[in-house]
C-alpha cells in the first residue's frame, strides 16, 4: 500500500500547521515553503482539508490557516480520508463495491480484506498530529521483524531509533 502524493503532502502540511498551534496563523504559501511542497498543491490541500473540517482558513489581514481541532484530535486517517476518500485497500472495499473483480462470485477473499482494511485504518487512526509533532519514539525490534520472527519467543526486546 502506498499513499498518494497528495495525501503525503497533506500530512506534511498538517504537521507544519500543527507546529504553529497557538502562534500566528500561516497562509498556504508559507506552509508550503516550510513543508517543502509546491504552493499550488498547498492551496488545493487547504481547500480539501478545509472542506473536511480539519483546518480553518480566514482571509484578509490577520487571516491565515489554523487547525480546526486540537492536534491530538486529528489523525492520519482523518487527513488521508480528507484527500483520498475512504481508506480501501482493494476496489471491492469501495463504498459502492462496483469495481469488484469478476474472478470469483461470491468472493472468498473479500471478508478477509474487510478485516485487514479495518486494522490498517485503525492503525492510522492511532497516529495523531500531536504525535507527529513530538519527538519520535523508538520502535521495538519485534515491530520491524518479519511476522514469524516476532512470534519466535524472543526474550528482551531491543529498540531501534
N, C-alpha and C positions, 0 to 999 in steps of 0.2 A: 504494500500500500504506500502510496506517495501522495503528499498534499499537493494541491495545485499551487502554482507560483503565487497566485493572488491570495490564497489562504495563508501561505507562508509570509508574504508581505504584510497581511493583515495582523498576524501575530506580532511581527516586528513593530508595526506602527502602534498597536495597542500597548505593547510593553513600553514603548517610548512615551506614549501618553500617560501611562500609569506612573512613570518616573517623575512626571510633572504634577502629580496629585498634590493639592494644597498650595501649589505655586501659581505662577502666572499661566494663563492659557496659552497654548501654542496653536498656530494655524497649520493647515495641511502641508504647506511648503516647508515650514521649519521642522515639522515632524518627519517629513520625507527626507530632508537633508540629514537630520540627526540619526534616522534609522537606516539611511543609505539606500533608499528606494526612489524610483522616479516620481517627480511631482505629479504628473497626470495620474499615475497609479494611486498615489496617496489621495488625490481628490476623488477618484472613483471609490476608493475604500471608505473615505469619510461619508460618502452618500450611503453606501451599503451598510456600514456599521451604525450610522445614524438611524436608518430605517429599521434596523434590528433592535434599536433601543440600547445599544452598547455605549454610544457616545452622544454628547450634545454639542451642537455647533451653534455659535452665536455670531452674527455678522456685525460689522461696524467696529468703531474704536472700542477697545477693551474686550472685543469678542475673541473668538477662537474655539478650540476644541477641548473638551474635558470629558472624562469618563462619566457615564450616566449613572453608574452604580459604583460602590467601593470595589477596589481591585480584587479583594478577597471574594467578591460575589460574581466575578466574571471568569469563565473558564475557557480553556482551549476549545472545548466542544461548542460553546456559545459562539466563539469567533469563527471557527471553521464553518459552522452551520449558517452563520450570517452571510458568508461569502459563497460557499459552495452548495448550500442547501443541506438537507438531512444527510447524516453520515450513513452511507450504504456501501458495503464492501463489494457487493455484486449487484447487477442490474435487477435481479428478482427481488431485491430488498427495497427498491424504489417504492415510493408511496403508492403508485398505481400498479406496479409489477408488470406493466405492459411489455417491457423489454426482456421478459424471461426467455431463457433459451428454450428451444423446441426439441432438445435432445431426449428428454425424459419427462413424461407426464403420468402421474404426478411425480414431481422431482423428489428423489430420495435424499438429496443433499441439502435442499433449502432449509429444512428445520434446523440443521446444524449451523448454517450460515446466520440464522436469526440469533442464536446464542453467541456466536463469535462476534457478530456485529455489536451486540449489546455489551459485551466485555470491552471491546475497543472503545465504544462511546463512553462507557463508564470510566475507563482509564483516562480518557481525555477530559472528562468532567471533573476528575480529581485534581487536575493541574490548574491552579488559579493564576491570574495575573500577578497577584501578590507573591506567589511562589516564584514566578518568572523574574520578578524584580529582585528578590532576595538572592543572597549568595547560594550557588548550587551546593547541594548536599551530596556527599559521596554515596555511590551505589554499592550494595553488597556484590561481591564477585558472583555469587549464585544467580543474581538477576541478569548477569551478562552471559552466563554459561548456557550451553545447549540444554534442552529440556531434560534429557536423560541424566546429565551430569548433576543437575540441580536436585535430583531425587536419589543420588548415589550415597546419601548419608554422610556428606562432608561435614566434619566437625569443625567448629570455629570459623565463622565467615570472615574473610578478609574484605577490605574495602578498596575501591579504586576511585581515584579523583578524576 
